[in-house]
C-alpha cells in the first residue's frame, strides 16, 4: 500500500516531463500554451493527491525518505522549476500550497519561499485576488490581464481554474501566469508600424489624386500647368515606390531572409563608386563629397550590403548638409574597422539621437519628406550592420555636424 503512492506520483510526473518537452519543442505558441496548461493541471492534481495520501497513509510525519520518493520529488521539482510560466496553487483559505521559481520571481524574490503565505501578503493586485476568489467559488477565469511595475514593466495573461472538491466546492485554485510582455511590445510596434505606413502612403496618394482631378477638370489644355502637375504626380509616385521598396527590404533583413556573402572589399574603390552615383545629387545640393579612405584599405563585408549602407548614410548627409558644405568618408582601424561618414550640417539635438535608428523616426518630418526620405534608411543601415556582427553609432553636435560610424568586425 505504501509503495503504490510513489509509483502513481512517478507516473504522473513522467507525464509532466513528456508534456513539458512537447511544450518546449512545438512551433505554435498556442499549442505550447495548451501543453503548459496540461502540465500545470497535472502538477496541481499531483500536489493535492499527494497531500491527501500523505495524511491517510502517514498520520505522523516520517522523517526518513526512501530513495524512490526522493527521486520522484526531485523530478517533480525539476519539472516545475524549468517552466517559464508562473504557477501558484492556493487552498480554501487563500494560502499558497505550491509554487514554482517563476512565480517566486514574479511575486517576491526576497522571500525564501511563497508556500504558506496568504495571497494578500504577496500581492495587492485586485485582478489577481478576484480571479483566485472566483476559482474558489467554482468559476474558471481566463484572459485576466495582469501588469507589474517593478524595475521593468511586465504583462501577464492569468488563467485560474478550480481544483479538487468532492461536492462541497473546490479545495483550491490553480493560477498560471503566462508572460506576454514581449507579445504586447510587438503588438504595439506592429500598430505603430501600420499607422506610420498608412500615414506615409496617404500623403503622396492625396497629392496624386488631387492633381489628377485638377487635370481632369481642364488643366490638360494648359501645357505648362499640365507638365508641372505631371511632374508632381511622378515625384509622389516615385516616393511611394521607394517607400514600398524600403519596407520590403527592411522586412527581409529583420526576418532573417538576407544572406551575407562577406569577402575582402576594397573600401576606397567602393566609396568612390557610391560617391559617383550620388554626384548629381551632391551638385544639386551644392555639397562636396570627399573620399578620405587611404588606398589599399580593405574591410571584410558583403560588398553589395556595405554599398547600401554607405549610400544611405551619404545620401542622408547630403540632405542635411548646409549649402556649400561637405560630406567626408574616412576609415579608422582598431579592434574593429570603423567607417565614418561625417557632414558639417546643423547637427541633431541630443534628445533625438537615441531613437534615430527607429523605423519612420524623423528629426524634422516636413524637411525629410520634402527631400524624398522614407524614414527607413537609417533603420536599414542599423539592421545590416547587426547582420555583419557589427553596429552603427552616431555622434552629433548642434551647429557643427554629425558623424555616423559603421563598426565592422575584422576577418
Secondary structure, 3 states (H helix, E strand, C coil): CHHHHHHHHHHHHHHHHHHHHHHHHCCCHHHHHHHHHHHHHHHHHHHHHHHHHHHHHCCCCCCCCCHHHHHHHHHHHHHHHCCCCEEEEEECCCEEEEECHHHHHHHCCCCCCCCCCEHHHHCCCHHHHHHHHHHHCCCCEEEEEEEEECCCEEEEEEEEEEECCCCCCCCEEEEEEEECHHHHHHHHHHHHHHHHHHHHHHHHHHHHHHHHHHHHCCHHHCHHHHHHHHHHHHHHHHHHHHHHHHHHHHHHHHCCCCCCCEEEEEHHHHHHHHHHHCHHHHHHHCCEEEECCCCCCEEEEEHHHHHHHHHHHHHHHHHHCCCCCEEEEEEEECCEEEEEEEECCCCCCHHHHCCCCCCCCCCCHHHHHHCCCCCCHHHHHHHHHHHCCCEEEEEEECCCEEEEEEEEECC
